[in-house]
Amino acid sequence: MAIEIEQPRVGLSKVAVSKTHGEDSPYFAGWKAYDENPYHETSNQSGVIQMGLAENQVSFDLLEKYLEEHSEASSWGKGAPGFRENALFQDYHGLKSFRQAMANFMEQIRGGRAKFDPDRIVLTAGATAANELLTFILADPGDALLIPTPYYPGFDRDLRWRTSVNIVPIHCDSSNNFQITPEAMEAAYQSAESMNLKVRGILITNPSNPLGATIQRSALEQILDFAVNKNIHLVSDEIYSGSTFSSSEFISIAEILETRGYKDAERVHIVYSLSKDLGLPGFRVGTIYSYNDQVVTTARRMSSFTLISSQTQHLLACMLSNKEFSENYIKTNRERLSKRYDMIIKGLKKAGIECLKGNAGLFCWMNLSPLLEKPTRESELALWKVILNEVKLNISPGSSCHCSEPGWFRVCFANMSEQTLEIALERIHKFMEQRKRN
Amino acid sequence: MRLIVPLQGVVQGRGGLILGSLIPCALFYFLQLYLKRHRSPKPQSNPPSPTTSSPKLAEMTRTSSRSNLFSRSIGQVRISSRAISIAKPNESPYYIGLDKASEDPYDRLSNPDGVIQLGLSENRLCFDLIEKWMSENLGHSITGRDNGELNINGIATYQPFDGTMELKLAMAGFMSHIMGGAVTFEPSQVVLTAGATPAIETLCFCLADQGNAFLVPTPYYPGFDRDVKFRTGVELIPVHCRSTDNFALSITALDQAFNQTRKHGTKIRGILLSNPANPVGNLLSWEMLYAILDFAREKNIHVISDEIFAGSMYGNEEFVSMAEVLDSEGFDKNRVHIVYGLSKDLSLPGFRVGVIYSFNENVLAAARKLTRFSSVSAPTQRLLVSMLSDARFIEEYIKTNKRRLQNMHALFVAGLKGLNIRCADSSAGLYCWADMSKLISSYSEKGELELWDKLLNVGKINVTPGSACHCIEPGWFRCCFTTLAEEDIPVVLERIRKAVENTTDLLNSS
């Protein structure tokens, strides 16, 4: 019989064993609860309703109609003449027709107030990859990026995990509707310096996740000035730019640059994706738009690790270059999101809950601080647990978004049918009634 | 002098004080004004104009950053040191040749003087089969149908980042089939990635820290330098193989490289193999696989086996996967990770479909989470589930592909033989490893690159020089023959002949 010898376990890297993926946080714990007991309109009416996933399902019918009427987009036509070339195409420049279509789409979303050059578009498999890629390019391990709070929980993982770059928060609070101020930016910068971290850039999400609001022009000007003064980069994640409720309220950093004659543009980079506006997160389509030639070249080369399937590029090039489709989609999507937003705000108001005034995104920023026992993170998490386990709603606690004020929650409203949203609002209403009585 | 006199006046009286203060200030002010006017003009503000017709942005970057140095004031925004090394213009002949060939691609009818691409291992031999399958099966749309109604919900929404279970199942089955059915792959151990490129990088991130190294037999696929080193900070230590034993790997050489590296204070975390080998095209025998696993056990390191060419066999040998040896011997499976993809065997590089197959639960757990940065696109997953599950099609494809590969390989190698260029023994891959050392002027890397340049610019054929693959013997070239049609072979041979016209060896060929 063989003698059992204890084999030394073969080691893994720090990245592999790190907890930076953050999947132990409440943000993800709620998802687990949903996965284990998902609500279903007919088969599981008492299940957990997922309101923690910022997915846009309100405009699928528009996509389906397009695909039904344009089979050439999802196939390569009879005999598949273009197929061979497409199947072989792995050039990291990306399909020219697709880049052109993306540039046009981004211009349409901004009402033509900014121009985009297709040769400055770098394609990545999703905005997650785009943000990570930019972090690799703009910062070295140990450096820091400044990010206004509250921010998307995924940034902790996406920007830090493999890059070893730090995030230093720029604290924003409800006293001015969580707007970013020069004082807050300066404080964050000083804080980074005191920790001996070299600040390489500031990353904003506009429209903001989780606030669901666009950043005002004056704030954008101040943020750009700040970046110029400190000689750092400015990354503007504009992934929700097409999900604004009106066409005029969103101001892109691209517009600010245009009015400044593109002075100081070489430090600005825009991230975009089709996961939110077009509701196609499964397609894995992201872009980096950079005004910096060196960043464009480098990003392109790095994108080898995260190329978009040429089949998908072909499909979307057809779809997005169809002006009739894209114009109608942008307009209709906006209207429907706006309607959903009104519905949820009204419903929450009826239940006695206030939200931050929002004008974009797939979620609202709900204020439950009056319900907290104590204005602390622990109280917030306790309340979150109650809402998850008793009310059976998965919503995202502000602490997972690094919000410095406890009691705020992000509630998604676009990833379900109207009926399901009604049910969710009823549950909240009932919950609030019960609390009043107690 | 004249400056000092008024200053002396400062000391001597009130009027002097005022003058003495004003004059230096005024002079200082005028000095600044003078400097400002004569500084180089700042670049004109202009909107991001479309780049000029130059297809190589790398070149554009060079010129624009040069002008930046002169015209920008101090304070140009900086990029990371990682990025700086990546941004440098690419000097490897591997990439330069690829660019040149794509700028002026040969076409028998429309561009007969163009550059013939033999530097890209792409398989174009069986597209007719895939095209036929597409037109018969793709149907109306890639979306699903829900009671006859189109339903995009299934592919539009967030999918598991490491791939759908359907595709994992189909892929596991395909891998097993293509490797001769000797191994069963478990779908639960399959992690899908956007190509084999991120599969390799992701594994490196999981198995090694910055500053660690992997041993890699030479000559090796030039892309490994990018895949392993770009962002992970992990090094590649070459283990040289020689033509005397047909570039076979030796454990002695592995051991030597391991010890040498350790002496220099670098920790080796694993061995990176490609089997079938790229660029040589030979296979690792059962005995060698066993010996490698034994070595890895002794040193307690990982083994990454890139088996992306497993289905591109043309020789008579049987392919043996690392998984097969693991199965039958009592090795610790936790150190073995296999990489696969559909870019070579199924000719779909554009679709970005790669596989990490591991036996290590911790690696799988980490890799699954990391696939968020490089997932397979949902419509592509849907299409491939359909294609890979079509057993009859896959069977026909594998059979026909092998036959056509065998044919092209035989013709091409025979053709080179006619020019007195012999190839290393190989059984797989989309290329042959040709010995052109007799045609180089000096037996050195310089001589080899001169020949490469002549072949590219005079002969108008792009081949990959051995130095780009870190081959220790000069004069070897990788020639991919699966992008050619049979009629193109004589053209290629003629061009080689023309390019080396003055080399006597060629003229003396029997």
Interface residues (C-beta under 8 A of the other chain):
Chain A: A2 Q7 P8 R9 V10 G11 L12 S13 K14 V15 A16 V17 H21 E23 L53 E55 Q57 F60 L63 E64 L67 E68 S71 S74 S75 W76 K78 G79 A80 F83 R84 N86 A87 L88 F89 Q90 D91 K115 F116 D117 P118 D119 R120 A125 G126 T128 A129 E132 F136 I137 L138 A139 D140 P141 D143 D158 W161 R162 R200 N231 I232 H233 E258 R260 G261 Y262 K263 A265 E266 R267 G279 L280 P281 G282 F283 R284 V285 Y291 N292 D293 Q294 V295 V296 T297 T298 R300 R301 M302 S304 F305 T306 L307 I308 S309 S310 Q311 T312 L315
Chain B: S45 N46 P47 P48 S49 P50 T51 L57 A58 M60 T61 S64 S65 G75 Q76 V77 R78 I79 S80 S81 R82 A83 I86 A87 S102 E122 R124 F127 I130 E131 M134 S135 L138 G139 H140 S141 I142 T143 E149 L150 N151 I152 N153 I155 A156 T157 Y158 Q159 A194 G195 T197 P198 E201 F205 C206 L207 A208 D209 Q210 N212 R226 D227 F230 R231 T232 R269 R297 N300 I301 H302 G330 D332 N334 R335 S343 S347 L348 P349 G350 F351 R352 N360 N362 V363 A366 K369 L370 R372 F373 S374 S375 V376 S377 A378 P379 T380 L383
